[in-house]
Each structure stands twice: as C-alpha cells, then as structure tokens.
Amino acid sequence: MSEERFNLFAFTGKMKTLHLSWMAFFITFLVWFNAAPLLQAIALSLGVSPQEIVVLVTVNVAIAVPARVIIGMLTDKYGPRLVYSALLIVGALPCFAFALAETFSQAVIARFFVGFIGAGFVVGIRLVSEWFPANELGTAEGIYGGWGNFGSAAAAFTLPALALWFGGENGWRYAIALTGLISFIFGFIFYASVRDTPKGATYFKPKNLGAMEVTSVGDLYLLLLMKLPMYICMALLTWRLSSGFELISYSFANIIYVVLVLTYIFDCYHVWQANKEIFHTPVPELHRYKFKQVAVLNILYFATFGSELAVVSILPLFFATTFDMSPIHAGMIASSYAFMNLMSRPGGGWISDKFGRKPTLLILTAGLAVGYLLVSQVDSSWSVWSAVIVVMACSFFVQSGEGAVFATVPLIKRRLTGQIAGMTGAYGNVGAVVYLLVLSFVDYSVFFMVISATAVLGFVTLLFMEEPKGQIAEINEDGSVELIDVA
C-alpha cells in the first residue's frame, strides 16, 4: 500500500494510478453512451423505428449485467492493468463496427458488444483498492467513480457538436468512431503507465476463476439466492421485448428462457464446485468473511446506480412533458443531474472515510428514499426551478450513496474485490432494467414512488450490515498470512 500523501494535484505513485484509472473509466462511459445523444441522427440514417431504437438502447445497458460479473472475475485472476487495457482496446472494435453499420441487425450486434465496455468500472475498483489505505479508500473510489461516470455527460455535450462539425449524414458515424479511437489509443497508454500494485506489494488472487468463494454453508445458499435476480432481470427483459414491443418472436423468447435456466443451473454447479469443501471442512475464523455484506451492498446499488441510470434515461422527457418545454431546453436542465457526479460521489466516499461506512449509508439511503418521494409529487403546478432543486437534491443522495457503497466494497475480501464489485455493479444495471420496465406500465409519479420504496427496502437490509473493522487476512505465495487494515 502506498504511503505517500493524498494530493489530488499530484501525478506520481498512487495519485497517478488514481488519475489514469478515472480517465480509463471516463473513456469507457464515453464509448458506452456514445449513441444516446445521437439517436435521432442514427434512426434517420439507418431508417429504424422508435421501437427498434428502444432495442438498441436496452441491449446496450442490459448486457452489462453479465459483463460486469465476468470482467470482475477476470480482474481478480489476471490483474486490472491487463484487463482494463484489453477492455479499452478490444472494446473499440465494436464501436467502430457500430459506426460502420448499415442495417438495424448490424447495429444491434455491434451495440451488444459495445455494452461490454460498460463493465470497465469494476476493474478500477480493484486497482484503486490496491493503492490506497482504508482511511483514504472511500475518497479515492469516489473520485474514480464520480469523475469517470462523467463520461456519459461528456458524450451528451460533445458528440452532437462533433457530429455537426464533421457534417453530412455520416457526421454521427465519425463522432462515434472517434470515441472508439480514443479508447483504442488509451488502452496502450494505460498498459504502459500502470502497475497492479505498489512496488513490493502482493496481488492476491482468488482460488477459483469461475465462481465466487464463500466461507460458510449459509453464505453459499445466500450467494445462489442473490444470483437469481440477475437471471430474472434478463428473463423479464426478454418477456417485455416479446410481448410488449413484439420485437422478438415468442419461440425465440422461449429459447432464451431455456438458456437462462440452464445457465443458472451451470452457474450454481460452478459455485458448488468452488465451495464444496466448506460442507465438511469449516473455514478458519481468520479467513472468513460475511457474504451478507455483499448482499446488502447489492441491494443498495440496485436502488442508487439503478435509479440513476433509469432516471437519466427519462429525465429530459419528464421535464419536457411535465412543464411543456422544448426537448433541447429539457435536455439541458436534465443534464445537471449528471454534473452532480463530479462532487457527490467523491463526497459520499469522503464522508464514509470520516464517519464510518454504515452510518453514512444509513443517512444517504434515508435521504434517497425521501428524495424520490418528493420527486414523485412534482407536477405542472410546481415551478420549473423548484422541481430542479428537488431533483438535484435527490441526485446528491443517489450519487453520494453510490460513492459510499463502493467505499465499502474493497473492505470485504481483498482477493475477491473484482468479483464483489462485478456482482454489485451488475445489480445496478439490474435495477435500471427493472425500473425502466416498471415505467413502461405506470406514470412518472408511481415510477418515482417505486424507487423510493426500494430505497426503504435497502435501508431495512442495511440494518443487518456490519461496519468493516479489524483486518482482512490474505495468504502470500510462500504460505505466510498478511493482515490488511480495513478501518
């Protein structure tokens, strides 16, 4: 662990790693959301319908559910330097393919693979945790998450202008290809500039690549239970696309259902294979961790990041329809929601460092529940600016809550940080899909109330979480035990 002073304006040692990490995350979000501000031009160029555009957007977000789990496992096994670099370089290729797409089917396939770059977030969580001590970790992870997450807002502001600057009906193609080129080049820069750990430190790897380790029989069953919502989410999405939008046939939907069931069974088998020893050989107390900590963080990220993704997707339309304003004006007002990430997410991490993980999460989750309840009351009788103030206040609790969640994730079990971050991050995408599916059946007021209700559920589950304390025990290659402070 690097002992140098935390200096945000430095570009050496751990601070260099932090800055290069948030830049990598920023670029992954720039690429992941590069189509969103150009959808009108894309639809016109490819001749696709509004329903087909919905498919493009949904596929792009939904695929990050399994992708984050997979990338988290690869990160723990092969190290964040290699995985992040490869993701940036390889992730540029489907971005180029999307820019060259001439048909809807080509665009969908390309967008499917572009969605994998949205898993980059979990890589940096593990990398940053290797370089910063526990008393700085929340702040560092918050800066990484908040500044990197701003890539989506950067895409919204810059890509339409770039498309206009390039000009012509292919301007959007050049703008999207440019984001891929940036990702491709930065992948090599990242690999040449970053190390997995400070000099002399050990990078602890999990025993198994294909499944998360647990340390008790009860935790094994809880892990299998917590995996179910990810598969149910994909099944619900399939059902909605087949029965609601009628964009895939019932027979193809049934095939997807069967594949999901078989995949879950196969997943459960891998979990059992990785953990079957605990049924007859208890894990020593020194090496145990409580999976309920992970389960609570999953639910909280479902409510925080899940609601952010969903609300960012619909907020411009919400303002436009509620206050009868132009789409451009509504978009400009709604974009301020994303700007909150620059300070709110680092703020949530910093507060966690100073006042404790659990107390911070309790306060922020309560604020989140109240915030969305207030937003649900916004209607045309409100003034625009009072509505903006309520929405921005709510966004503070949302994004600070995200920062507080990932201030806690690296303190559970060091060698499993990538897998834990992958699962927790995936729950954020599950939340987004579920919330957007709910919105397809209800009005905005009920939609915001549902988010508030899930935040209340998160608050209740949070009562069962334990404040990280003491030390994490990891085993070095020579068999010696290393203790890592978490408080």
N, C-alpha and C positions, 0 to 999 in steps of 0.2 A: 504494500500500500504506500503510495507516495505521501511524503510528509511535508512537502512544500506548502507555502501559504496559499490560501484561496484568493486569487487575484483575477478578476474577470477580464482584465485588460492584458493579461499575460498570454504568451503563445509558446510556452515551453512546458515540458513534463505533462502533468495531469491536465493542465488547462488547455494545452494543445490537443490532447485527446478529446476533451470535452467539446472544444470548438469544432474539430473535424467531425465529431460524431453528430452534433446537431446539424451541421451542414449536410452530411450524408442523409440524415432523416428529412431535412428540408427538401432535398432533391427528390427523395422517394415520394413525398407527398405532392411535390410539383408535378411529377410524372403521373402519379395515381389519379390526381384530379384534373389533369390537363384537358380532358374533354368537356367537363362541366360548363365552363364559361363559353364554350364554342358549339354547344349542342344545336343551336338554331342553324348555324352555317353547315354543320355536319349533316343535319337532317335534309337540308336543301340540296347539298352536294350529292348525297347518296340516295336521295329520293325515298327516305324512310318515313313511316308514320309515327305519330306520337307514342303509340303503344310499343313500337319497336325501339324507340328511344328509351322508354322505360326499361326494356330488357337490357340495353347497353349499360345503363347506369346501375341496375340491380346486380348484374353479373359481375361488374367491376368491384362492387362493395362486398357481395356475398362470398366470393372466392377467398377473400382474406380470412374467413373463419378457419378453414383447414390450413391455409397457407401459414398463418401465424403459429399454429401448433407445430407444423413441420419445420419451419425456419428456426423456432425456438430449440427444437431437438438438435438440429444441425449445428446451431451456435454453441451449445454446450459440448458437443462432440469435437468439432473442428476449430472452434475459436471464432470470435467476432470479426477479427481482421480479414480472414479468408472469406467468411460467409457474407459479410457486408459488401466487400469488394466484388465478389461474384454476383451478388444480387443486383448491384448497380450496373455492372457490365452486361450481364445476361438480360436484366430487366429492360435494357434499352432496346433490345431486338424486337419484342412485340410492340413496343412504342413506335418503332419505325414501320412495322407491318401495319399498324392501325393507320398511320399517316398515309400509307400507300393503298389502303383498302378501297375497292371499287364497288363492292356489293355488301349488303347487310350481313350475310353469313361470314364474310371475311372480317368485317368489323367486329362481330360478336366473338369470333375465335380469338382475334388479336386482343380484344378488351378483356377476355377471360384470363389470358396470360399476363396482361399488364397488371391485373389485380394482385398478382403475387408480390409485386414490389411494395404493396401496402403492408407487407409483413416486416419490412425493414426496421420498424420501430423496436421490436423485441430484441434485435441484435445489439443496439446501442444501450439498452437497459443493462445487459450483462457486461458490456465493455466499460461503461461508466462505473459500475459497481466494483470493478477490479481496481480502479484507480483512486477512489475517494473513500475516506474513513466514514464510519457511521454518522458522526456528528455533522458531516457536510453532504452526505449522500442525498438527502431529500432535496436540498437546494440544487445540487448538480443534476439530479434526474429531472427536476422541474424545469431547469433551463434547457436541458436536452429535449424534453418533451414539448415544452411551450414554444421554444424558438423553432424547433423542427416542424411542429404542427402548422406553423405559419406558412408553410409551403403551399397549402391549399388556398389560402388567401392571396398569396403572391400569384398563383395561377389565375385566380379570378380577376386580378387587377392588370396583369401584364399581357396575358396571352391574347385577349381580344385586340389590344392595341398593336401587338406584334402582327397578328393576322391582317389587320388593316394596313400596317406598314408594308408587309410583303405584297399585299394587294391581290386582286383577282379572286376567282372562285376557289383557288387552291391555297389561299393565304392561311387557312386553318391548318392545312397539311404541313406547311413549313414551320408554323408555330409549334405544333405538336412534335415534329421531328427534332426541332431544336432542343426541346426538353430531354429527348432521348439522347441526343449528342452530349449534352451537359452531364447526364447520368453516366454515360459510357466513359467519358474522359475522367470524371471524378473518381470512378471506381479504381483506376490505376493510381491516381494521386493518393487515395485513401490507403491502398495496399502498401505504397512506398513510404507512407508517413506515420503509420500507427503500429503499435505493438499491443498484443492481447493483455499484457500485464506490465507493471513497472519492473525494471531490471532486478532480477533476483527473486521475484515473487513466483509462486506456483499457480498454474492454471488448473484448477480441479475439474475433472471430467466425470460425468455420470457413468455408472456401471453399464447401463443399457441405453442404446440409441433409440429404440423403437417404442419405449414406454416409460412413464414417469415412475420413479421409485417412491414407495411409501414405507412407513416404518411400523405399522400396526395393521392388524386384520380389519379393524373398524375403518381405518383410513382407506384401505383397499376398496371396500364397498362404497365409501363416500366418493372416491375418485371415479368409480364406474357410474355412480349416480350423476355426478357433475359433468360427465361426458355426454349424457343423454340430450340436454338442451341444444347442443351444437348440431346433433343429427336431426332433432325435431325441427330446428330452425330451417335447415335445408329442405326438409320434407314439406314444411309449411310454405316455403317459397315456391317449391315445385307445384304444390296444390294451387296456389294463387295464380301462378302463370298459366296453369292448365284450365282451371275452372273460372277464374275471374277475367283474365285477359285473353284466354284461349290462344296463347302464343305457342304452346306445345300441346301435342295430342295426348289424350288420356292414356293410350297404350305406352307412349314414351314416358309419361309420368309414372306409370306403374313400374316400368323398368327401373327408373330412378329410385323409387321406394324400395324395391328389392335390393338394389345395390347398396343403399344406405343401411338397410337392416344387416346385410351380410358384412358390410364394412364395420359396423358397430360390434358385431359378434367377433370378427377378426381382431378388432382393437381390444376387446375385453380379453381375448386369448393372450395377446401380447402383454397386457398388463399383468395377467396371472403368471405368465412365464417369467416376467421380470421380478415378480414379488412372491413367488410360491414358497420361498424359504421361510417367510415370516409365519407360516402356519405351524411350523414345528421348531423353529429356532428364533426366539424373540430377539429383536434388535437391541443392543446395549443402550441404556438410557442416554449416554453421552452422545450417541449418533442419531437420536430420534428427532423428528420434527413433527408438528401437528398439521395435518392436511386441512383441518377446519380453517386454518388461517388463510389458505389459498382459496377455499370455497367462499369465505366471506368477501375476499377481495374480488373474486369473480363477479359476485352479485353487485358489489358497489360499482365496478367498472361497467357492468351492464347498464346501470342507471346513469352513470356520469358520461363516459365516452359514447355509449349507445345513444343517449338522448342528444348529445352534441351533434353526432353525425346525422341523426334524423332531423333535428331542428334546423341545422344549417341547410339541409336539402329543401326545406319547405318555408323557411322564414321569409324569403323575398315574396313568395306568393301569399303568405299570411298577411304581410303588411299591405300588399297591393290590393287584395280583396277586402280586407277589413277597413282600410282607410281610402279606398278608391283612388290610388295613386298610380303613376306610370311604373312599368316594370323596372326601368332604369333607376328611378328615384327609390323604389322599394329595395332594389338590389344594393344600392349604395348605403342605405340605412341598415339593412340586414348584415352587411359585411362587417360592421363594427363588432358584431358578435365574435368573429374570428380574431379580431385585433386584441381581444381580451386575453388570448392565449399568451401573448408576449410577457405579461406580468402575472396573470392569475395562476398559471400552472407553476412557475417558479415560486410564487408566493405560497402556494399550498405546500410545496416541498420544504421551503424555509420555515414555515410555521411548525411543520412536523418535526424538523430538526430541533427547534427551540422548545416546544411544549409537549412533545410526545406524539406518537403515531395515532393511537386510539382516540385520545381526547380531540385531536384535530379532525379526524374523520367523523366523529360523532357530531361536532358542531357544523362541519361543512355539509354533511348529509342531511341534517335537520334543515339547514338553510336552503339546500337544494329542493327538499320537499315543499317548504313554504313558498319558495320562489316560483316553482311551476304551478302551484295552486293559485298564486296571484296572476300569473300569465294567463291561466285558463279563464280569468274574469275579464280580460281585455276584450273590448268590442268597439264598435264605431262611436260610442258615446264618449270614449276616452279621447284625450288629445294625443296626437302622434308622439310628442316628446315625453309625456308621462308613460306611454306604452314602451318607448325606447328605454327609459330609465329602469322600468321594472324588468324588461328583458335582459338588459346589461347587468343588472344586479344579480339576476338569476344565473347568468352566464359566469359570473365571478365564482359562485359556489360550485357550478358544474366543473369548471376547468381547474379550480383550486383542489377540488375533490379528486380529479384525475392525478394531479401532482402528488397529493397525499397518498393515494393508492400505490403509486409507483415509487414513493419514498419508502414504502414498506416491503414491496415485493422482493428486493435483493437481500433482505434481512432474514429470510425464512430458511433457505438452504443454499449455500453458495454454488455448489456444483450443479444445482438444478435451476439456477436463476433463469436461464434461457427458456426452459420448458415451462416454468411457472409463469414467466412473462408472456410466453406464447399463448398459454391457456387463458390467462386473464385478459390479454389483448383480444383474443378471439371472442370472449364474452362481450366485449364492447361492440364488435361487429354483429353478434347475435342480437344484442339489444337494439341496434339500429334497424335491422331487418324486421324484428318483431314490432317495434314502434311504427315503422312505416306501413306494415301490414295492418296494424290497428287503425291507422289513419285512413286506409282505404275503405273502412267501414263506418267511421264516425266523423263528427265535425271537429274543428280545431280545439274547442273548449274541452271536450271529452278526451281528446288526444293528450292535452297537457295534464289533465287530471290523472290519466293512466300513468304517465311518467312520475307524477307526484306520489302516486300510490306505491309504485315500485321503489321509490326512494325511501318511503316509510318502511317497506319490507327490508330494504338494505340497512336501515337504522336498527331494526329489531335484530337482524342477524349479526350486526356489528357488536351488539352487547355480548356475544359469545366469543369474540376475538380477544386474544391476549396481547398486551403490549410487548413487543420484542424486547428481550432483556438478556443479559449474560453474554454468552459466546456461542458461535457455531463451531462444531468440531468437524474438521475435514482431515483425510488421511493423505499424507505425502506418498510419493512413489517408493520411498525407502521404508514405508510402513509406520513412520512416526506420525503423531497426531498434531495438527496445527489448530490453534484456537483463534477464531476471528471475532473481534468485538462487534456487537450489534447495538450497543447503547452507549 
